Amino acid sequence: MRTWKPAAISGKSYWKPEMAERYTLHEDPRSGNCYKIKLTAALLGLALESRQYDILKGETRTPDFMANVNPNGRIPTLQIGDRFLPESNAACWYLAEGSSLIPDDRFTRAEMLSWMFFEQYSHEPNIATLRFWMQFVGEANLSEQQKAQIQLKRIAGQDALELMDRHLATREWMAGDAASLADIVLYPYTHVADAGGFPLADYAHIWAWIERVQALSDFIAMD
Ligand SMILES: N[C@@H](CCC(=O)N[C@@H](CS)C(=O)NCC(=O)O)C(=O)O
């Protein structure tokens, strides 16, 4: 379990884990976005309850789910008591606030956020989507519109991995000199990129970083 920093940054009060909140993760265990939150919780020693849905059966698109869990019809959603927080990176931030997974240094904290936005804009929509299409939907079952997007997503996904690989050539972690949420949110879909047709053997620095993430104390593997 990680040690926690004093519960004040810039004079504000921050949540401390001993002020026990009940966390329920609304998830599909095949989703890397859900795994990010489970990995964050594991590294911080926080307990998560699980409520599972099958996204391939449209279980997050029901009127009940959209009225009560996430009006955007997607998992993950982190339930904190009786409040619901969609978006994986927001949920990771919520759990990690006040911990060493969010750097103290202002620039490093913003750099960490820049990689978290990169993950959502340049990485996940390409690498995670191709993995989902290839591994879970099956190429033969894709719509013509989806098939037409494969090539562009492959190029954009390769660009994202090449950028990460170049960045990691001269440093051990994505932001600053220690593991942060930038590493935690980029790890899930990067380490299974092969399943989307992105050969990880091409990226030596990413490989070394994957091993560093897996060596973190209290690391848990994806289901
Ligand atoms: N930006 C969102 C993406 C959420 C997302 O796309 N979830 C997918 C699974 S990883 C989903 O629920 N798909 C089912 C659907 O759209 O019906 C996040 O990071 O949480």
Ligand as a Chemical Component Dictionary entry (heavy atoms), coordinates in Angstrom:
data_LIG
# 
_chem_comp.id                   LIG 
_chem_comp.type                 NON-POLYMER 
_chem_comp.pdbx_formal_charge   0 
_chem_comp.three_letter_code    LIG 
# 
loop_
_chem_comp_atom.comp_id 
_chem_comp_atom.atom_id 
_chem_comp_atom.alt_atom_id 
_chem_comp_atom.type_symbol 
_chem_comp_atom.charge 
_chem_comp_atom.model_Cartn_x 
_chem_comp_atom.model_Cartn_y 
_chem_comp_atom.model_Cartn_z 
_chem_comp_atom.pdbx_ordinal 
LIG N1  N1  N 0 -13.915 8.372 -22.303 1  
LIG C1  C1  C 0 -14.587 7.300 -21.636 2  
LIG C2  C2  C 0 -14.815 6.169 -22.623 3  
LIG C3  C3  C 0 -15.823 5.174 -22.088 4  
LIG C4  C4  C 0 -16.111 4.099 -23.120 5  
LIG O1  O1  O 0 -15.934 4.292 -24.336 6  
LIG N2  N2  N 0 -16.589 2.941 -22.641 7  
LIG C5  C5  C 0 -16.858 1.829 -23.497 8  
LIG C6  C6  C 0 -16.114 0.586 -22.990 9  
LIG S1  S1  S 0 -14.386 0.865 -22.784 10 
LIG C7  C7  C 0 -18.342 1.514 -23.455 11 
LIG O2  O2  O 0 -18.978 1.644 -22.451 12 
LIG N3  N3  N 0 -18.897 1.071 -24.587 13 
LIG C8  C8  C 0 -20.248 0.620 -24.640 14 
LIG C9  C9  C 0 -21.123 1.511 -25.450 15 
LIG O3  O3  O 0 -20.652 2.569 -25.922 16 
LIG O4  O4  O 0 -22.270 1.133 -25.614 17 
LIG C10 C10 C 0 -13.763 6.831 -20.427 18 
LIG O5  O5  O 0 -12.532 6.991 -20.456 19 
LIG O6  O6  O 0 -14.335 6.343 -19.442 20 
# 
loop_
_chem_comp_bond.comp_id 
_chem_comp_bond.atom_id_1 
_chem_comp_bond.atom_id_2 
_chem_comp_bond.value_order 
_chem_comp_bond.pdbx_ordinal 
LIG N1  C1  SING 1  
LIG C1  C2  SING 2  
LIG C1  C10 SING 3  
LIG C2  C3  SING 4  
LIG C3  C4  SING 5  
LIG C4  O1  DOUB 6  
LIG C4  N2  SING 7  
LIG N2  C5  SING 8  
LIG C5  C6  SING 9  
LIG C5  C7  SING 10 
LIG C6  S1  SING 11 
LIG C7  O2  DOUB 12 
LIG C7  N3  SING 13 
LIG N3  C8  SING 14 
LIG C8  C9  SING 15 
LIG C9  O3  DOUB 16 
LIG C9  O4  SING 17 
LIG C10 O5  DOUB 18 
LIG C10 O6  SING 19 
# 
